[in-house]
Amino acid sequence: MYLFFRKLLSIVFHIKYKINLIDPQNIPDMKGGYIIASNHLSFADPPMIAAVIRGKFSFMAKEELFKKNPFFAWLIRRCGAFPVTRGAGDDAPIRTSVEAIKKNRILVIFPEGTRSKDGTLGRIKSGVVLIASQAAAPILPVCIRYGEKHRVDIAFGEMIPAEQVHIDENDRHSMRNSSKRIGDSLAKLQKKIYDEAGLPLPVPAKKSPDGDANG
């Protein structure tokens, strides 16, 4: 069932989008057991990644997505999604993620924690570092850009070895350094995408006095 949906998804996305892969040689031959850390622009990001990389995936999805539509909830579960309650403060998502990696799945995670509305990269949160460290898993940095006429650029960075993101969970300095390592990799990929497209990097949207983003 999983392989059927994944194949169908790949076919649909390759028909709908003009997908341009940058440095696809960086995609590992491993069928699983690693993390993909990607920027987050759209609800289409998880299936977009699954359409171009082979393997069985797991990814976090906010709990609300499992409650709105029973069929959609069933579908995303079959595709490897598991619910996360924002602000719950427990470590269940981290435990589930580590278990998925140890079962030789590819964990897709968006370390900024939320979608970017202006295309800029946000601060990398500590969750991805905790998961990578506990699972002793390497990280594949991935950056996505959605362009005009259904063009999608996807850049793949060099795999970050597990030992480079291993941390002492009581040491905030090591956690910040590992998070910065991931953030720097994503920033480098984003610059490469925009340079190849001949476009300037996105800039943060201006905010009005009441705090709302404009433009």
N, C-alpha and C positions, 0 to 999 in steps of 0.2 A: 504493500500500500504506500509506504513512504517513498520508495523508489519510483513508483508510478506518478505520484504527485510532483516529485522533484523533476522528473523528465518532462512532464506536461508543463510545469512552470518554466523550465528552461526554453522550451519551444515557443511558448506564448511571449515571453520577454524578448527573445531574439527576433520575433516577428514585429512586436510593437516598438522596440527601441533599436537605435543604431548604437551598439555598444562598442566602445573603443577601449581596449585593454592596454595599459601602459606597464611595461616590465612584467609581463605574465610569467617570465621565467622564475620570478621570485615565489610563485605559488609552490608550496612544498609537495613532494610526492606522497607525503604522509596522508593516509585516509582519515585520520582523526588524531585526537590526543593533543590538540593545540588550540590556541585562542586567536580569533580575528578581532582586532580592535579597530573600529572604523568611526569616522565622523558620521554625524546623523543629521540628514536633511529632510527625509521623507519616510512615510509609512512603507514605501516601496523598497527601502534599503535592505531589509533582511532577505526578501525574495530575490532582489537584484544580485546580492552576493551569492545566494544559493544557485542562481542561474548560471554562474560562470565558474564556480569551484565545485569539484566533485567531493562527495563525502556525506556523512550524516550529521545534521546540524542540531544544535540546541541554542535557544536564545530566550532572553527574558522579555516579557511583555507585560504592560501594566494590567492590573487585575480587571479594570473596567472593560477591556476588550473581550474578556471571557463571559461577560454578563449581558452584553447588548444583543447579541444574535447567536442562538444555539448552534446553528450550522457553521458560522464563522469560528466560534469557539472550538467546535469539533475539528474544523479544518486546520487551524493553526496549531492545535495540539498534535495532530497527525504530522505536522511539518516540524515538530520539535520545540514548540513554544511552551513555556511554563509561566504561571502568573506570579507577579511581584506586587506586593502592596506598598505603595510609596509611603514613606514616613513611619512604617511599622517598627523600625528600629531593631528587628531581629536579624540573625545571620542565616536564616533559612535559604535565601537566594544564593548566598555564597556556598553553602553546603551542597545545594542542588547542582550548582555550576561545577564544583569540584568533582562531584560524582559523575556528571555527564562527561567530563574530560577523561576521567579514569576509565570510562566505558568506551573510550576511543571515539568520542564524538568531537565535532568542531564547535566550540562555543563562540557564538557571535555576540560581541558586546559593544555597546556604544558608550565609551568611557566619559563622555561629556555629561551623560545622564539625562539629556533632553535634546529635542530637535533644535537645530539652529534656524532661526527665521531669516537671518541675513547672510548666511553662508560662511560666516566667520567661525573659527574654532574656539570652543570654550575651554574652561579649565578642566583638566583631567582629574576625575575623582578617584579615590583610593580603592574602590571596589575591584577594579581590574587587576590592580597590583596584589591585593590580598588573594584573589582567586588564583592568579598565576603562581604566586609563591607557594600556596598550600597544595596546589596540584603539580608543582614542579613542571609547569608547562611553558613552552615558548610562545611568543606572540608574533602574529603576522599583522603589521600595520597596513591598513587599507584606507584609501581616500576616494570619495565619490563626488562627481560634479554633474548636475543635470543642466544640459544646455538647450539650445533652440532645436526645433524640428526633431524632437525625441532623441537627441544625441545624449549619450551618457558616457562620461569618461570615468574609468576606474583604474586607479594606480595602486600597485602593490610594492611595498617596501621590502627591505631585507628582513628576514626573520630575526627577532630579538631572542637570543638564547635564554633559557630559563634562569640560568645563574645570574644574568644581568638584571633580573627583576626580583630575585629572591631577597626577602627583607626580614628584619627583626620587627615583628609587629608592635613591639614596645618602643621602637625607635622611629620617631616621626621624621627624622632627617633622611633615613634610608627610604622611607615611603615616599617622601617628596622627590628624592632623586630618581627613583624608579618611575614615578608618575611623569616627571619631566622628560625622562628618556622616551617615553611613549608619545608625549605631546610634541617633542621635537621631531620625531619620525613622521607624525601626521602633518606637521607644518611643512616639512620638506616635501612630502608627497603633494600637498595642496599647491605649493609653489610650482612644482614641476608640471602639474596639470594645467595651471593657468598660463605658465610660460609657453607650453606647447600650443595652447589655444590662442596665444597672442592677446591675452586679456589681463587686466590688473587684478590683483588679489581683492576679494571682497573686503569691505570695511564695515565696522559696526554701524547699525542703523541709529540715526539720531533719535533722541528721546525728547518728547515734549515736556513742558514743566510739570505736567501731572504724572509723568513716568511712563507714558505709553510711547512705543516706538512708532516713528513716522517713516514714510518713504517706501 
